[in-house]
C-alpha cells in the first residue's frame, strides 16, 4: 500500500464530486446510528456503554489475531473518556482509492468499513461487536485517533462522528500502533460510568482466548489496575472457571484441530458438581445462545462416551444409554472456533447459524476425545463412572418429579397459601416480590398496589442448589412454593418460561449479611434452574434506601453513601437527623411503597448474565464446598461485595 501522508489529493474535479457524495453517505450513516443506537449496540444501558469499549478493543484483538499485535491497554480516564492503545501496525493512513480520504478516516466514519475492508489482511475478524468502530465514533461526544506508522504520528479528531480536524502529522516515532480515545455521548447514554469489574471480565476472557496477548486495564478514577495474560489459553480458562469446584480427573482434556479452514479448540474437565458449564465462542464472541458448533460438540460427546463405555464393557446393563444430559453433568468446557464468515442468529445475535460447522466440530471433538480416552484409561474410567451415576439419578429425579406432580394435584387452589396474589392476570403487567421474612412481607402486602403486585414472603433459608441434585431440590418446601407461584414448573422436561405468571420477579431482601446471603441463594437458583428468565431480563433486585434523612418537615432517602453525602451537601448539615435502615422491617408499609416498590420512584437492578462465566465462578465458589477458594474470593472481593450481586 502506498503511503501519502494522509494529505488529500486535489485536482480532478470528479474526485471532488466523489468526495462530496461519500461525505453525504457518511453523514446519513452517522445519523442513522444516532437515531437508533440500539440497532447497532444492542441497547443504551450499561451494557451498550461497555460494548463501545469491546468494539474498539476487538479491532486491536483482530490485529493480534493477524499476528501483528502483542499488547493492548485500556484506560478509563478521570474525565470519563476511555483510551484503547495497541502495538499493531497502525490503521493505514494512505488515501483510500474510492473514498479519496485517508483510510483511517474511512474506517472511523463509514459504517461497516471496520478493519475488515481487506479480507486478505484479515483472515479472521471479531464478529458481533464488529459493527465497526465508526459506530463508537458516532455515539461519542468526541473521539481522537492516533496512528503510529512509518515513523510518523498521525492524529485526527471527530465530534459525534464528524471529522473536525484533517488527519495531521503530529510528530515522529519509532514504533507502530493505534490509539483511540473516546468520550461516550451524554445525549445517548444516561449513565456513563464504566465498571472495572465488567471490563475486567471481557479482558480476562479475551486473554484466555488469545494466549500470549497481554491486556492491561486501568481505571484512573477508581485507582484500580489489572493485567490479563495467559500462556495456557483454554486449559487455563477451564481451571479458572473451576477454581471453586473439585475436578474428578487430573488432566484437563485439550483438543484442537482444523478442517476446511476452520480451527476448532476445546478444553474440558469433569468436576464433582451437578451443573454443566459449556461456554462457546466464535471469533472471540461469546455465543450465549449456542448454535451449530455447540450442537456438534454435544453430539460428539454423547456418541464418543457411549461408544467407549460399551466397547470397554463399562456399562453392564445393555438397556442403558447415556443421554446428553448425563454426559454433561459436572462438565466444564470452553469451545472456541474461528470462522471467516460467521452467521449470527437469534434474539441477541449470539447463536451461530453456519450449518457446515456442526460436522466440523463433531469430527474434530469426536476423534480427539476418543484418542484421549484410549490413551488415559484411568481418567476415562472416572469419567464414565461419573456419567453413569448421573444416568442412575436421572431415574431417581424422574420419580421425585412424579411425586411432586401428584402432591400438586392434591393442592386445592394450586397456589401456595403464603402468596398474596395480585388481581390482574396479564403477565406483562404483573410483578412478584420475593420478600425476606414475614414482617417485611407483611409491610409489602399492605404497601403494595394489589392490582399488579404479588407478594411471596420467604421464611427460613433457601436450599443451596449448588450442592444438590434436582430430586433433592424438588423436595425443598421453600423452592416448591416459589416454583408454584411462578407457574413455570422446573426441570428439563417441565420448565416452561412461557407459563410464567408474572412479568417481573423482584427479589427484596435486607441490606445485611443475611439478606445478601438469601439473595445469592435465590440468584443461584434462578441461574441454575431458570436461566431463561434471567436471559429474558425478568429477574430484578429491589433497591431499598440505606438512609432516611430528615430536616424539619422535609424527608429524603439515600440509596448509598455517595447519595447521602450529596443530599447533605445540598440541604446543609445543620439540624438533620439521619436514620440508617438495617432491615426492610424498619420501614412502614407507606415508606416501603414510596422508596422501593412504587414504579414511578423506585430503582430496580436488572440481573443480567452478560458476564456469564464470572457469574458461574461466583456461584460455584461461594456456594461450593471448597473452603480455600471461597475464603480467598471473599477476601479479594470484600471491598467490592456490591458487585457480587449482579
Ligand atoms: C487494516 C490494515 C492494517 C491494519 C489495520 C487495518 C489495523 C486496524 C486497527 C484497529 C485497531 N488497531 C488496528 N491496527 C491495525 C495494516 C495493513 C498493512 O500494514 O499492510
Boltz pocket constraint, residues with backbone or C-beta under 6 A from the ligand:
constraints:
  - pocket:
      binder: B
      contacts: [[A, 1], [A, 56], [A, 59], [A, 60], [A, 63], [A, 86], [A, 88], [A, 89], [A, 90], [A, 91], [A, 92], [A, 114], [A, 115], [A, 118], [A, 121], [A, 178]]
      max_distance: 6.0
